[in-house]
Amino acid sequence: MSFKLWREGRSFSYSWKGTKEVPAIKPNCGIKVLYEPHNPIVDLVFVHGITGHRDHTWSADRNSDPWPKLMLPSRIPEARILTFGYDASVIGFWRSISRNSIGDHSNNLLSALSSFRSNAELRPIIFIAHSLGGLVVKDALLSSRASPEPHLRRILDCVRALLFLGTPHYGADLADIGQRLVKLAGLTTAKTNRKIIGVLQRDSEVLFRIQKGFQELLRSQQKDGTRTLEITCCYEELPLMGMSEIVPSESAVLHGYPAIGIHADHRGIARFASADDPGFVSVLGELRRWIGQVVPTDDELEKEVGAVKRKRSNNRWANRKRGGKSCGDTGAITIWGNVTRSVITNGDQIIQGNLVFGGSRA
């Protein structure tokens, strides 16, 4: 293994391709908008993995735009698409690298997302996370749950679904590879971040804390009868450069949740070259399904309207039998149905169609 595989700005996955040297690219941090419709109803938030990049991790090659920007807007036009970047470098030969821990990155994600959504605090969120990014997302949700700040707690309340792409929930061979690189770097003046490598060890206390806390969060939602998070785990089916799978399925899949195999290695599981790619088709299907749960179909909306009419009719009949007044007599307004597209009744009048509550477009 040579040091040129870990030149500045080259992600873990890209480096293992064994390509020629490429110019160094510094990590771009924070939130970036890839697409924003006029009136979005959901935020899709992409979070890259170890030594990744908020653009290049999601690009089929370094000269193309990210596939979420190229292929999702025409297929999910109602979604705003965001990507989050952070410095998850393992080794720095030509520049200083961040010494941040997973907890630091997750807190930065939570804070950045909350600030960015200040004008749309109640909009639903769907996370799509690759590799280490999945651990960052899970830890951010734990921080949101424990935060005394209402604006930070609100992030967890808004999350509807999580799509994990090769996330090492129970550790991965990435840690073993990283440790060898750190030892090699010790022979030079290269900077290293052992905190990132350490969390990927199968016996890592940080990994255990995140997974234990996340399972408790899911159980508490189920026990309290509140909504539960939709979760799908995608795992790689191919080895990387002749090695075994970097994150094997037994680590990439959370027990009790749907799992999808993607015919790609650890790098390709997050990079789709065309809309015909089976991996993209699977990911798109999950996103559409979840967004469909956020926004009712026309048939579902008609059923809600019918239910409102029956409820109003029954209330009027019951009130007349008691000799009282109905809501229609008092002019009260009742909000009924999904908070994104709702049915409103004002007495006997029913108002419906594209009614949005809970924040304006950010």
Secondary structure as UniProt FT lines:
FT   HELIX           3..6
FT   TURN            8..9
FT   HELIX           12..15
FT   TURN            16..17
FT   STRAND          30..35
FT   STRAND          42..47
FT   TURN            50..51
FT   TURN            54..55
FT   HELIX           56..58
FT   TURN            62..63
FT   HELIX           67..71
FT   TURN            73..75
FT   TURN            77..78
FT   STRAND          79..85
FT   STRAND          91..92
FT   HELIX           102..116
FT   TURN            117..119
FT   TURN            121..122
FT   STRAND          125..130
FT   HELIX           132..146
FT   HELIX           150..158
FT   STRAND          159..165
FT   TURN            169..170
FT   HELIX           173..185
FT   TURN            186..189
FT   STRAND          191..192
FT   HELIX           194..199
FT   TURN            202..203
FT   HELIX           205..224
FT   STRAND          230..236
FT   TURN            241..242
FT   HELIX           249..252
FT   TURN            255..256
FT   STRAND          259..262
FT   TURN            266..267
FT   HELIX           268..270
FT   TURN            275..276
FT   HELIX           278..294
FT   HELIX           298..322
FT   HELIX           327..330
FT   STRAND          333..337
FT   STRAND          342..346
FT   TURN            347..348
FT   STRAND          349..352
//
